[in-house]
Amino acid sequence: MPVKHKILLSACLAGYPVRYNGTDKSCTVTLLQRWRDEDRLVTHCPELAAGLATPRLSAEMVNGQGNEVLSGRAQVVESDGRDVTQPYVLAAWLALKAAQSHGCRFAIMTDGSPTCGSQHVYDGAFSGMKVPGEGVAAALLRQHGIEVFSEWQLDTLQRRLDEVEKV
């Protein structure tokens, strides 16, 4: 029987109201339900794990993106200007720990988030504009060999699972 790889899943996509504004971003795609039934999904919210409250002020990365935040060349700031880089870096490390402890080879993370964004993040000016890039946790997971997909790339992830599992 082929190995069924585990997938780290952002808790907000699983329907938990953990986003900065106290809402979820529930994703009810059939593939997610199939992976849930196959016991592949490991639900995790990096920001809650790091002790951030819900609701909380919105946050964006300034002077760079995930990799730059991890290397100390960029910051994560809240909409009131407060530097919250350290909790977001901790959130990234806790996401990595959760993924590794459950043997996750893949992750589905909420795009746009300064933590989880895998394709796009906000521009750092609180303008509402997204730019191509990745959040702090997505960057750290990728640095450690975990393939990260957004909620818009589930079909791509399924093709990747088919490749590595030889279905």
N, C-alpha and C positions, 0 to 999 in steps of 0.2 A: 504494500500500500504506500502511495507517495506521501512524502512529508507535507504537512499543511502548515505553512509559515504563518506566524503570528503577526498581527498588525496593530500598532499603537494608534488609537483613535482619539482625537480631541473630544473631550466630554461634551462640549456644546453641540457638536454634531450628533451626539447620541441623545440629545434632547434635554440635557441638564442645563438649568438656567444659571450658568457660571460666567457668562460674558461680562465685560466691564459694566454694561448697563443693566445687568441682572436678567438678561434674556438668554434664550438658547438660539441655536442656528440649526435646528433639527434637520437632518438629512434622512429622508425616508426612501432612498433609492433601493430597489430590489436587491442589488448586489450587497449592500450593507446588511440587509436582513439575512441573505444567504451566508455571508461571512460570520454573522452573529450565530446562526444556527450551526455552523461548522466549528464554533468555539475558537475562532481566530482572533477576535477583537479584544484588545486590552484598552479599556476606557480610562483616560487620564486627563486632568486639567493641570498643566504646568503652573499656571498662575495661582490657582488655589493651593496646590501643593507647597508653593513657596510662601504661603501665608497672606497673599493679597486678598483684600475683601471683595465681596460682591454686594452691591455695586461698588465701583471705584471710578475715579476719573479716567478718561481715555488717555492713552499713552502712545507716543510715536518715537521712533528712533531719529536722532539728529546727528549730523556729521558722518553718516554712514549707515550701514545695515548690520545684519546679524554677525557676520565675521568681524567687522570692525568693533562692534560692541564687545564681543568676546575677547578681542585683543586690546581693549582699553582705548581705542582710537575714536569711538563714538559713544553716545549716551542714549538712554531711554528716559524721556521726560514726560510728565503728565501735562495735561492741558493748562494747568496753573503754573507751569514752569519748574516744578519740583523734580529734581533728579531722582529717578527710581531705578537706575541701572542695576544696582546690586540685587534687588529682588527678582529682576528679570533674568539676570545671569544665573541666579540660583534656580529659577524656574526651568531654565534650559538644562542644567545639570540634573535636576530631578526627573525631567522627561527622559533624559538619556538613561538614568538609573532604572526607571520604570521599564523602558524598552529593553534594556539589556537583561534585567532580572526575569523578564517574561520571554526572552528569546525572540523579540520582534526583529524581523529583517526589514520590515516596511512600516511606514507611518502615513496616516491620513490626518492632515492638520488644517485648521481653519485659515483660509487664505485671507490676507489683509492684516492679520494680527501682528503686533511687534514681537510676539513670541512665536507663533505658529505659522505665520505666512510663509508659503513655500514658492509661490509664483509672483505675488505682488504684496507690497506693503504701502502704508501711507507715506507721503513725501516728507514728513518731519516738520511741516509748517502748519499743521492742523487746518489745512485748506480743504480737506475732503478729497484730495486728489491721490490716486494710487499710482505707484511707479513699479516697474519690474524689480523684484528683489525677494529677499527672504528674511524672516525673523530670527531671533536669537536661538530658540530651540531648534528650528528647522536647520539652521546652519550647523549647530553642534551635532545633531543627529547625523547629518550628511558627513561631517568630518570623521565620524566614527563608523561609517559604512552602512548606515541605515538609509534606505531609499525613501524619500519623502514626496508625497503627492498631496494635492489640494482636493477639496471635496468635488471639484469640477473634473478631476482626472481619474475617476473610478474605473472607467473602461480601460484606460491605459494601465492602471494597476492590475486589472484582471489579466490583461495580455502579458504583463510582466510575471504574474503568478503562474500563468500557463507555461511560460518559458522556463522558469526555474524549477517548476514542479513536474515538467514534462507530461502535462495532461493530454 
